[in-house]
């Protein structure tokens, strides 16, 4: 089988021929059709943001494909079943991957393998941020700051389906057009300082999902309604805030890491994702597709500004 590997943190990713994987009694072996690429995958390869790996390391948490081998103790799945992985044991950027049953979920018929590869991290992150951390309610106003990437677009779809009013920002004309197409009620270019004024004029915000807290958090807080909540999904450094902006509103700032989700939460999250896909409102947007040999380019693309959807690798392209 072919697999992308790094031999140490910071290593150049290379396409290698390795022995085919085999599932043990408690594992599932999947023929990978598509792998999702998320910023966390680059952090793990680089060894930054407190991430580490065992080497040789095949990157990728998210995959979609078909089951080709079931461990003797695995139940609830069948050979040939279309599935997606929210986490893997062996890495998604390969022709085959191993996963535990808890990481594997049925892929709804209406979604392609490429779309399935975008569910595990982006949609689970957005769902946990909105409904578990922020406890979003219908009719609340949600601001998604940096919404044109995979997590942001998932959050728009989920929040709109929950009956929320959605404000969303992006940094390019293409990104803003995509946010409108996805149903955002107000869109603004976050590279323009006056975008805060436009949001304030539209009304106080109940929940903010923040993708770049080190840059935006201090300016986010004055936008909040009383009882407002900010969920920090991404940050690349430190930030200074005025605590009185929180005090005056009985507001709070909370962190969110998908890795902290317990098994009960994960079951709830992926059941909701499946229901949303079946209902038609969970529809991942693909921005760019790469060949397996071009995984390095995919890792570069996911870290570039101006996102307009998810980055995926087509394994058998």
C-alpha positions as CSV (number, residue, x, y, z in Angstrom):
1,X,0.0,0.0,0.0
2,X,1.0,3.6,-0.5
3,X,1.1,6.0,2.5
4,X,2.3,9.4,3.3
5,X,4.9,9.4,6.1
6,X,7.1,11.8,8.1
7,X,10.0,10.3,10.0
8,X,10.3,13.1,12.6
9,X,8.7,16.4,13.6
10,X,9.2,18.9,10.9
11,X,10.1,16.3,8.3
12,X,9.2,16.6,4.7
13,X,6.2,14.4,3.9
14,X,7.0,11.6,1.5
15,X,4.9,9.0,-0.4
16,X,6.2,5.5,0.6
17,X,5.3,1.9,-0.3
18,X,4.7,0.0,3.0
19,X,3.2,-3.3,4.0
20,X,-0.5,-3.6,3.8
21,X,-2.2,-3.0,7.2
22,X,-4.2,-5.8,8.9
23,X,-6.9,-5.3,11.5
24,X,-6.6,-7.0,14.9
25,X,-9.6,-8.4,16.7
26,X,-10.8,-5.0,17.8
27,X,-10.1,-2.9,14.7
28,X,-11.6,-2.0,11.4
29,X,-9.6,-1.8,8.2
30,X,-10.9,0.8,5.7
31,X,-10.0,1.3,2.0
32,X,-9.6,5.1,2.0
33,X,-11.2,7.0,-0.9
34,X,-10.6,10.5,0.5
35,X,-8.9,12.1,3.5
36,X,-9.6,15.4,5.1
37,X,-6.9,17.9,5.8
38,X,-7.2,20.2,8.9
39,X,-4.9,22.6,10.6
40,X,-4.4,20.1,13.4
41,X,-2.8,17.7,11.0
42,X,-0.1,20.2,10.3
43,X,0.5,20.9,14.0
44,X,1.0,17.2,14.7
45,X,3.5,16.8,11.9
46,X,5.4,20.0,13.0
47,X,5.2,19.1,16.7
48,X,3.8,22.5,17.6
49,X,0.9,23.6,19.9
50,X,1.7,20.7,22.3
51,X,1.1,18.1,19.7
52,X,3.3,15.0,19.2
53,X,3.3,11.8,17.2
54,X,4.8,8.3,17.0
55,X,7.1,7.9,14.0
56,X,7.0,7.0,11.2
57,X,3.8,9.1,11.2
58,X,1.0,9.1,8.6
59,X,-1.0,12.3,8.9
60,X,-4.7,12.7,8.9
61,X,-7.5,12.2,11.4
62,X,-10.4,12.2,9.0
63,X,-11.1,9.7,6.2
64,X,-13.9,8.2,4.2
65,X,-14.1,4.9,2.3
66,X,-15.3,1.4,2.6
67,X,-14.7,-1.4,5.1
68,X,-12.5,-4.2,3.8
69,X,-11.8,-6.1,7.0
70,X,-13.5,-6.4,10.4
71,X,-11.8,-7.6,13.6
72,X,-13.3,-10.7,15.1
73,X,-14.7,-8.8,18.1
74,X,-16.2,-5.9,16.0
75,X,-19.9,-5.7,15.7
76,X,-22.4,-3.3,14.2
77,X,-20.5,-2.9,10.8
78,X,-20.3,-4.9,7.6
79,X,-17.8,-5.5,4.8
80,X,-18.2,-3.0,2.0
81,X,-20.1,-0.5,4.1
82,X,-19.5,3.2,3.3
83,X,-18.1,4.9,6.4
84,X,-16.2,8.0,7.6
85,X,-13.6,8.1,10.3
86,X,-13.5,10.8,13.0
87,X,-9.9,9.8,14.0
88,X,-7.8,6.9,12.9
89,X,-5.2,4.6,14.5
90,X,-2.8,4.5,11.5
91,X,-3.4,7.9,9.7
92,X,-5.8,8.9,6.9
93,X,-3.3,9.9,4.2
94,X,-2.9,6.3,2.9
95,X,-4.6,3.8,0.7
96,X,-5.7,1.8,3.8
97,X,-6.2,2.9,7.4
98,X,-7.0,1.3,10.7
99,X,-9.6,2.7,13.1
100,X,-11.4,1.6,16.3
101,X,-15.1,1.0,16.1
102,X,-15.7,4.2,18.1
103,X,-13.9,6.2,15.4
104,X,-16.0,4.8,12.5
105,X,-19.5,6.1,11.5
106,X,-21.9,5.3,8.7
107,X,-21.6,7.6,5.8
108,X,-25.0,8.9,4.7
109,X,-25.9,7.9,1.1
110,X,-26.3,11.5,0.1
111,X,-22.7,12.4,0.8
112,X,-19.7,11.7,-1.4
113,X,-16.5,10.2,0.0
114,X,-14.9,13.6,-0.3
115,X,-17.7,15.2,1.7
116,X,-17.5,12.3,4.2
117,X,-13.8,13.1,4.8
118,X,-14.9,16.6,6.0
119,X,-17.2,15.5,8.7
120,X,-15.0,14.1,11.5
121,X,-13.1,17.3,12.6
122,X,-14.9,20.3,11.1
123,X,-18.5,19.3,11.8
124,X,-17.8,17.7,15.2
125,X,-15.9,20.8,16.2
126,X,-18.7,23.1,15.1
127,X,-21.4,21.0,16.8
128,X,-19.5,20.7,20.1
129,X,-18.8,24.4,20.1
130,X,-22.3,25.5,19.4
131,X,-24.4,23.0,21.3
132,X,-22.3,21.6,24.1
133,X,-20.0,24.5,25.0
134,X,-22.1,27.6,24.1
135,X,-25.5,25.8,24.5
136,X,-26.9,27.8,21.6
137,X,-30.7,28.2,21.5
138,X,-33.1,28.9,18.7
139,X,-33.5,32.6,17.9
140,X,-30.1,33.5,19.3
141,X,-27.6,35.5,17.2
142,X,-24.4,33.7,16.4
143,X,-21.3,35.4,15.1
144,X,-18.8,33.1,13.4
145,X,-15.5,35.0,13.1
146,X,-13.5,33.5,10.3
147,X,-16.3,31.4,8.8
148,X,-15.2,30.5,5.3
149,X,-13.1,27.5,6.4
150,X,-14.4,24.0,7.1
151,X,-15.4,24.5,10.7
152,X,-17.0,27.9,10.0
153,X,-19.1,26.7,7.2
154,X,-20.2,23.7,9.2
155,X,-21.2,26.1,12.0
156,X,-23.3,28.2,9.6
157,X,-25.2,25.2,8.5
158,X,-25.8,23.9,12.0
159,X,-26.7,27.2,13.5
160,X,-29.1,28.1,10.7
161,X,-30.8,24.7,11.0
162,X,-31.2,25.3,14.8
163,X,-33.1,28.5,14.1
164,X,-30.4,31.0,14.9
165,X,-29.6,34.3,13.2
166,X,-26.0,34.0,11.8
167,X,-23.4,36.7,11.3
168,X,-20.3,35.6,9.6
169,X,-16.9,37.1,8.5
170,X,-14.4,36.2,5.9
171,X,-11.3,37.8,4.3
172,X,-12.0,37.6,0.6
173,X,-14.7,38.4,-1.9
174,X,-15.0,34.7,-2.7
175,X,-15.3,33.9,1.0
176,X,-18.0,36.5,1.5
177,X,-20.0,35.2,-1.5
178,X,-19.7,31.7,-0.1
179,X,-21.0,32.8,3.3
180,X,-24.0,34.4,1.7
181,X,-24.6,31.3,-0.4
182,X,-24.6,29.2,2.8
183,X,-27.3,31.4,4.3
184,X,-25.5,33.8,6.6
185,X,-27.8,36.7,7.5
186,X,-25.0,39.3,7.6
187,X,-21.5,39.0,6.2
188,X,-18.5,41.2,6.7
189,X,-14.8,41.4,5.7
190,X,-12.8,40.9,8.8
191,X,-9.8,42.6,7.2
192,X,-11.7,45.9,7.3
193,X,-11.7,47.5,10.7
194,X,-15.2,48.9,10.2
195,X,-16.7,45.4,10.1
196,X,-17.1,45.6,13.9
197,X,-19.2,48.6,13.5
198,X,-21.4,46.9,10.9
199,X,-21.9,44.0,13.3
200,X,-22.8,46.3,16.2
201,X,-25.3,48.1,14.1
202,X,-27.0,44.8,13.3
203,X,-27.6,44.0,16.9
204,X,-26.0,42.4,19.9
205,X,-24.5,38.9,19.6
206,X,-25.3,36.0,21.9
207,X,-22.6,33.6,20.9
208,X,-19.3,34.1,19.1
209,X,-17.3,31.3,17.6
210,X,-13.7,32.6,17.4
211,X,-11.2,31.0,15.0
212,X,-8.3,33.5,15.7
213,X,-8.6,34.6,19.3
214,X,-5.2,36.2,19.5
215,X,-6.2,38.8,16.9
216,X,-9.9,39.3,17.5
217,X,-10.9,38.5,21.1
218,X,-10.4,41.9,22.6
219,X,-12.7,43.4,19.9
220,X,-15.2,40.6,20.1
221,X,-16.3,41.2,23.7
222,X,-18.0,44.6,23.1
223,X,-20.3,42.9,20.6
224,X,-21.8,40.6,23.1
225,X,-25.3,40.7,24.5
226,X,-25.9,40.2,28.2
227,X,-25.1,36.6,29.0
228,X,-23.1,36.3,25.8
229,X,-20.6,33.5,25.3
230,X,-17.4,33.4,23.3
231,X,-16.1,29.9,22.3
232,X,-12.4,29.9,21.3
233,X,-11.8,27.4,18.6
234,X,-8.5,28.7,17.3
235,X,-5.7,30.9,18.4
236,X,-2.1,31.5,17.4
237,X,-0.7,33.6,20.3
238,X,-1.6,35.7,23.3
239,X,-4.1,38.6,23.5
240,X,-5.0,41.4,25.8
241,X,-8.7,42.0,26.8
242,X,-10.6,44.4,29.0
243,X,-12.3,42.2,31.7
244,X,-14.9,44.9,32.2
245,X,-16.3,44.0,28.8
246,X,-17.2,40.7,30.4
247,X,-18.3,42.1,33.7
248,X,-20.8,44.5,32.2
249,X,-22.5,41.8,30.3
250,X,-22.2,38.8,32.6
251,X,-20.5,37.3,29.7
252,X,-17.9,34.5,29.5
253,X,-15.1,33.2,27.3
254,X,-14.5,29.5,27.1
255,X,-12.1,27.3,25.3
256,X,-13.0,24.3,23.1
257,X,-10.9,21.4,22.0
258,X,-12.5,18.5,20.3
259,X,-10.0,16.1,22.0
260,X,-11.8,16.8,25.3
261,X,-15.1,15.3,24.1
262,X,-16.0,12.1,25.9
263,X,-17.6,9.0,24.4
264,X,-21.1,10.1,25.3
265,X,-20.6,13.5,23.6
266,X,-19.1,11.9,20.5
267,X,-22.0,9.6,20.2
268,X,-24.4,12.6,20.5
269,X,-22.4,14.6,18.0
270,X,-22.1,12.0,15.3
271,X,-25.7,11.0,15.6
272,X,-26.6,14.7,15.0
273,X,-24.3,14.9,12.0
274,X,-25.9,11.8,10.5
275,X,-29.4,13.3,11.1
276,X,-28.3,16.6,9.6
277,X,-26.9,14.9,6.5
278,X,-30.0,12.9,6.0
279,X,-32.2,16.0,6.4
280,X,-30.1,17.8,3.8
281,X,-28.5,20.6,5.8
282,X,-25.1,19.0,6.5
283,X,-23.4,19.5,3.2
284,X,-19.6,19.9,3.3
285,X,-18.1,22.4,0.9
286,X,-15.0,21.2,-0.9
287,X,-12.5,24.0,-1.8
288,X,-9.5,22.1,-3.2
289,X,-8.7,18.4,-3.9
290,X,-5.2,17.0,-4.1
291,X,-3.6,13.7,-5.1
292,X,-2.1,11.6,-2.4
293,X,1.4,12.4,-3.8
294,X,0.6,16.1,-3.3
295,X,-0.2,15.9,0.4
296,X,2.5,18.5,1.2
297,X,0.6,21.0,-1.0
298,X,-2.6,20.2,0.8
299,X,-1.0,20.8,4.2
300,X,0.2,24.2,2.9
301,X,-3.2,25.1,1.5
302,X,-5.0,24.4,4.7
303,X,-2.9,27.0,6.5
304,X,-3.3,29.8,3.9
305,X,-5.6,32.8,4.6
306,X,-8.8,33.2,2.5
307,X,-10.3,29.7,2.9
308,X,-13.4,28.9,0.9
309,X,-14.2,25.4,2.2
310,X,-12.5,22.1,3.0
311,X,-9.2,20.7,1.8
312,X,-9.3,17.0,0.8
313,X,-7.0,14.4,-0.6
314,X,-8.4,12.0,-3.2
315,X,-6.5,8.8,-2.5
316,X,-7.1,6.9,-5.8
317,X,-7.2,9.9,-8.2
